[in-house]
Amino acid sequence: MWQINEHRDISKICRKLPKEIVKKYELWKEIVVLHGPEKLREFPGFNDEALKGELKGQRSSRLSRQYRVIYVVERELVTVFVLSVNPHEY
């Protein structure tokens, strides 16, 4: 079982997001907690991928065409740190 640690601003950010995006984020979290982040690659809609450049070491999953969840995986702690949920700006 995986643990998700969210940045302290995530709950505040989610209050401002469209309801569909929050629902998809909740689904994303459920998949990660139950099966781990590798399982996200089996769902083409999430388009889970490693980031490059300044964000190297972080991963991105699509919540919609515009919104992404940016996260880091720490395997030794079996923890996923959610850094942000934002419109695609990177």
C-alpha positions in Angstrom: 0.0 0.0 0.0 1.3 3.4 -1.0 1.0 6.7 1.0 0.4 10.1 -0.6 1.7 13.2 1.0 0.2 16.4 -0.5 1.8 19.8 -0.4 0.1 21.9 2.2 -1.5 24.1 -0.6 -3.2 21.2 -2.5 -6.5 21.4 -0.5 -6.7 25.1 -1.2 -5.9 24.6 -4.9 -8.5 21.9 -5.2 -11.2 24.2 -3.8 -10.7 26.4 -6.8 -10.5 23.7 -9.5 -13.5 22.5 -11.6 -15.4 19.6 -9.9 -14.4 17.2 -12.8 -10.8 17.8 -12.2 -11.1 17.2 -8.4 -13.0 13.9 -9.2 -10.2 12.8 -11.6 -7.6 13.7 -9.0 -9.4 11.6 -6.3 -9.4 8.7 -8.8 -5.7 9.3 -9.5 -5.0 9.2 -5.7 -7.1 6.0 -5.3 -5.1 4.2 -8.0 -1.8 5.3 -6.6 -2.7 4.3 -3.0 -4.0 0.9 -4.0 -1.6 -0.1 -6.8 1.3 2.3 -6.9 2.2 4.9 -9.5 3.4 2.3 -12.0 -0.3 1.3 -12.5 -1.0 4.8 -13.9 0.9 3.9 -17.0 -1.8 1.3 -17.8 -4.3 4.1 -18.2 -3.6 6.0 -21.4 -5.8 8.9 -20.3 -3.4 9.8 -17.5 -0.4 9.9 -19.9 1.9 9.5 -17.0 5.5 10.5 -17.9 8.8 11.5 -16.4 9.6 15.2 -16.8 12.8 16.7 -18.3 14.8 19.8 -17.8 14.3 21.8 -14.6 11.7 19.3 -13.4 13.9 16.2 -13.9 13.1 13.7 -11.2 9.4 14.6 -11.1 6.5 13.0 -12.9 3.4 14.3 -14.5 -0.1 12.8 -15.0 -2.9 14.4 -17.0 -6.1 15.0 -15.2 -7.5 16.7 -18.4 -6.2 18.3 -21.5 -5.3 21.4 -19.4 -4.6 20.1 -15.8 -1.7 18.0 -14.6 -0.7 16.6 -11.3 3.1 16.9 -10.6 4.6 14.4 -8.2 7.7 12.8 -6.9 8.0 9.1 -5.9 10.2 8.0 -3.0 10.5 4.3 -3.4 12.3 3.5 -0.2 9.5 5.1 1.8 6.7 4.0 -0.5 5.5 7.6 -0.6 4.2 9.8 -3.3 4.7 13.6 -2.8 2.1 15.6 -4.7 3.7 18.9 -5.5 1.0 20.6 -7.5 -2.2 20.3 -9.5 -2.2 23.0 -12.1 -3.0 24.1 -15.6 -0.3 23.0 -18.0 2.3 25.8 -17.6 5.7 24.0 -17.6 
